[in-house]
Every structure is written in structure tokens, then in C-alpha cells.
Amino acid sequence: MTGIDAHVHLWDPGLHDHGWLRSAGELNRPRLLDDLGAAAGPVTAVAVQAGRTVDEARWLLGLAACSPRIAGVVIHADLADPAAVDMIDALRAEDGGSALVGVRDPVGAGDGARLGLPQVRRSLAALGERGLAVDLLLGHGTLREACAAAGDLPQVRFVVDHGAISAVDVRRDGLGEWAAQLTPLGRLPHVVCKLSGLGRATAGPGGVSRDAVARVLLDVFGPRRLAFGSDWPVSTQWSPYEDVVGAAARMLGGLTADEATAVWGGTAVEAYGLDPAAAAIDTRMTTRQGEH
């Protein structure tokens, strides 16, 4: 069941240049709201940046202004740029700007130290003052720096994308080191986590157990600070949408009704300041099963 899918992507390579898509095979074509509807049914979602331009941000906000199926938009901003917050303020003042609920500045492998840069810290603090969430997409070796930044900024709502599963080479090293590095971040009460984007680490030969990943995330964050996200359409490289939902439903099958409501929508509402009506549970999703 899902009230809000807290992590989907929409893109059109004909409108915006997403360099990474050029080598992404089948993903390198438009993925629009109609495509999401065909895959997922009448889901309400948070649309997360796939590119790094203001034009893409305006495009996503325009889509949100035209469709109640987009509950909010997480845009890209270079938080090391002193002009980043002014750009964000300008977008929020434009038509459709009220849908801007979060900002993401991906931290790649080897870039973790930038989370300690004075300008980045000033930008993060400014986003907290504006009530905007900060999504953390963390590359290899960046979990400790993310924990330090979040620990120093308790006024900022941080959202850990994809369980930070790419911050440690879990296929090579197993889940122990990932869990050890994730735990201090997950114990911070202003940090929530998305149960999303696990296919890269769990699918195929050598993949870690999806259930074991879920058990760690439930232990570290608790169900009331977890949010379901499909990571569609990136997730289609490993599983159809309904199987992603079904696998999550199976992993979360032991939760109470209130805990399940949090994962399937309530956590996203709180983290992003969304309209609570957007989190109404679609009970049809409880019957979708999958093993991926």
C-alpha cells in the first residue's frame, strides 16, 4: 500500500541534457507523468531531480503545478555556490514554487569533505530556516561526513536517499560496515531515510539480502522515520514498479497499522511538509507482491 511514493524521477532528454542518461540504455528516453501512471497507477509522488539545471527545476515545478499527483519537488542546487539560496528563493516566488519542498546536492565518492565547507554549511542552515528538507544522496565513503554535518545542524530536516546503500561497498564487504557507519546518522531525530533504490546492491549475483537491508533500516531509523520510495524509473533496471512495492510490503509486513502508515506516506508528509491529504492510503497496494 502506498500513500506517497517519496522518490520518483521524471525527465525528458529532448528538453534537458542529462549526461548520465546517454549511457543508461533504455532509461534514455522521456519518462513523464503518463509513463509513471502506466507503471504505478494513480500514485502520488515526490519528484526528485535527475539533472542539475535551473531549467529542469522550473520544468518539474511546472509539472507539479499542473498535477496533484506530484506532492512536492526536490530540486538540485550547488550548495557550495553562494548564490544557491537566492536561486532557491527566486524559484519559490515563481508560479508553482510552493511545490518546492526540498533540495538535493549529490555528494559523490571522494566529495564528502565538501559537507564541511563553510559555504555549504551556511546554505544548509539557510534551507533549514526556510523549512526545506535536504536530501542526502551519498557516494562511497561519505557517511561519516554526512553524520557530522547533520549533527551540527539539528534545525535542518535531512532525508537519506536509498538507505545510503552506495556509501559502502556492501557487495564486497557485506552489511556490517554500512550498518556501523549508518547508525550514528540514523540516531539523529531530525534525520529520516528512504526505503528506496536498493536494487543496485541487492539484485543479481552477489547482491546482499533485501530483507537484511530492511531490518537494518528499521532498527536504525525505526518505522516512523522511514519513507517508501520506488526510485522509478531507475528501479526498472531491476524490477517492475509493482514488484518494488510488493517487495517493500513484504519486508514491512510485521509493522503495526500506525507504523505502516508512517512508512507509506506519513514520514514523507512530515519530512517535506506536504499536504497530509496526499498520504491517503491506497489499500489496493497491499495485495501486490514481488520478490526482487
N, C-alpha and C positions, 0 to 999 in steps of 0.2 A: 504494500500500500504506500502511496506517496501523496503528500500534500504539496510539497515543494521539492523539486529537483534542484539542489543547491549548486549545481555545476554543469552547465552545458555551454557549448560554443556554437556560434553562428558565424559564417563567413561567406564571402563572395570574392574569389580570386580575380574576377573581372573588374572589381571595383577597388580592391586594396591589395597591395603586394605583400603577401605573407611568404617570405623567403623560404621558411622551413617547409611549406607545403609543396614546393616544387619537387622535392624528393620523397613525398609522402604517398605516392601511388594513388590509390582510389580515393583518398581523402582530398586530393587536389581538384575539387570541383565545388560549386556552390552548395552550401548546407544552410538552408533557410528555415523559417518557421514552418512552412508546409512540410518540409522534409522531417523536421522534428515531430510534427503531428502524425505523419505517416508511420514513424518508428515507435512513438511513445503514446499515441492517443492524446487526450486533452490534458496534458501535464502543464503545470505552472512551474516556471523555472527562473533561476538566476543565470543571466547570460554573462560569461566571463571572457575577457579579452583574449584574442588569439594573435593579434598584431600589436604594433607599438606606435600607432599614429593617432593624432587627434581626429583625423577624418574617420577612422574606424570607430572611435569613441562616439562621435556625433551620429554615425550610422546606427550603432547599437541603441543609443538613446532614442533615436527616431523610431526604431522598431518597437521599443518599449512604449513609446507614446501612442502607437497605433494598435497595440495588442495587450490586453490584460493578461495574456499568458506569460509575459515577461514580468516577473515580480520585481526585478531590480537588475542593475547592470554594474559589473565590476570592470572598470576601465584600466588601461595601462597608464602609468606615469613614471618618469625617471626621477626618483626621489632624491637623487644627488644633484638635480638641477634646481637652483634657487628659484626659478620661475615656475616650478611644477605646481605649487599650491595655488598660485594665481591662475594658472591654466584650469585647474580643477574648479576653482571658484567661478570662472567665466562659464564653464560648461554647465555648472549647476544653475546659473542665472538664465540660461537659454531655454527655449521651449523644449520640454521633455527632460530638463535637467533634474527634476525631482526623482527620476528613476535611478540616478547615480547614487549607489549605496555603498560602494567600496572601490578600492584601488589596489592594483597588483603591480609590483615591480620585480619580476622574476630574478632570483639570486642563483646564478649558475655556479657550477663547480669551480672552486678557486676564488669566487667573488664574495665569500661570506664576510670578509672583513669590512666590506662596504656598509654593512648594517651598523657598524660602529662609527661611521663617518659623521662629523658634527652636522653637516647639512642634511644627511639622511635622517638623523635623529630629530632635527628641527622639523623636517617635513612630516615625519611620523607623528610627532606631538601635535602639529597643526591639524592633521587629519583626525586625531582623537578629539580635539577641540570642536571640530565640525560634526562630530558624531558619525564619521565614516569608518567603516571596517577596513582593515588591511589584510589582504590575502597574502599568505606566505607560500610561494612555490619555490621549494628549496632543492638546490642541486647537491651533489656529493660533497660531504664534508662541511656543511653549513648549519647543522642543527645547533651546535653549541653557541655560535654567534647569534642565531635567532633567539635562543633562550636568553642570552644576555640582553638583547635589545628589548624583548618582551618584559623581562624582569625589571628593566629600568623605566618602563613606560606603562605602568598599571592603568593609566587612563585611556589606553588605546585598546580597542577590540581587535584581536588578531584571529585570523581564520587560517588554519594549517590545511593546505590543499593536499589531497591524495595521501593523507596519513604520513606525509614526509617520507614515503617509502623509497624515494630515489636518493635520499640524503646519505644512505648507507648501501653498500653493495650486498643486499640481502641474498641474492642468488649465490654469491661466493661465500659469504660469511654467516649466513643464517640470520635469524631474527634477534639474537641476543644483544648484539651491539646496537642495532637500531632501537630496540626497546629501551636499552640503558640510556642512550642519548636523548630519546624522545620523552622519557619520563619527567625530567625536570621542567621541560616546556609544558607538558600536559598537566602538571600540578598547579600551574598558574591559573587562577579562577577566571581571568579575562581572556583566556585563550580557548578557542573551540577548534574542532577538527572535522574535516570532511571524510566520510567513508566513501571514497571515490578513487578513480584512477589506479586501481590495484592490478589491472591486467598485465602491465609491463613486468611486474615482479612475480605474479602468480601463474600466468598462463604458460603452457608448453613445458617441454623437458627442462628440468632443473628449477622450475618455479617453486616458490615457497607456498605453504598452505594458506589459502584464503581464509579458512576458519581460524587458523592460528593468528593471522594478522588481525582479524576482527576481535579475537579475545584480548590481544594486547591493547588495541584501541579502546575497547570497553573498560579494561582495567585502568588504563592511564587517564582517560578523559571522563569515563562514566557516560552512560547513555544520554544524560541531559546536556552534555557538551559535544555530542556527535551529530552530524548532519549528513543525510544521504545525498550523494551527488553521482550522477551517472558518468560524467566526463564524455557524454555523447558530443560529437560523433567519433572522437578519438578512440573511444571504447569499442567501436565496431570492428577495430582491427582484431579483436579477440572474441567478442560476444555480441549478439543482437541486444537491443535495448531491453527487451522483456527478460532476457536471461540475466542481465546485470541486476535488474530489480528483483528477480526471483532469488538470485544468489544472496543478495542482501537480506531479503525477507527470511531466508533460511538461517543465515548467520545470526539474525536478531530475534529468532523465534522465541527465546526464553524471556523476553522483556515483558514488563507489565504494560498495561494499556497506556498509562501516562508516559512511561519511558519510550514506548514506540512512537507516540505522538510527537515527542521531542525530536527523535531522530528523523522522522518523516516530514518534518515541517517546522515544529516549534523552535528548534535551535536556530534554524536559518532566519526565522522571524526576529528572534532576539538579536542575533549577531548583526544582521543587516538593517534592522529597524523597518521591517516590511509590514504591510497591512496584514493583520492576523487572519483576515478572511481568506487570504491566499493560501493558507495552510490547511484548509478543509480537506479531510482525508478522503481519498478515493478508495473505497474498500474493495473495489474490483482488483486492485493490485495485489491484495493479499493472496490471491489464488495463483499468481504467476510464479512458476518455479523454473529453476535453471541450475546447471552445475558447470560453472566455468570459472 
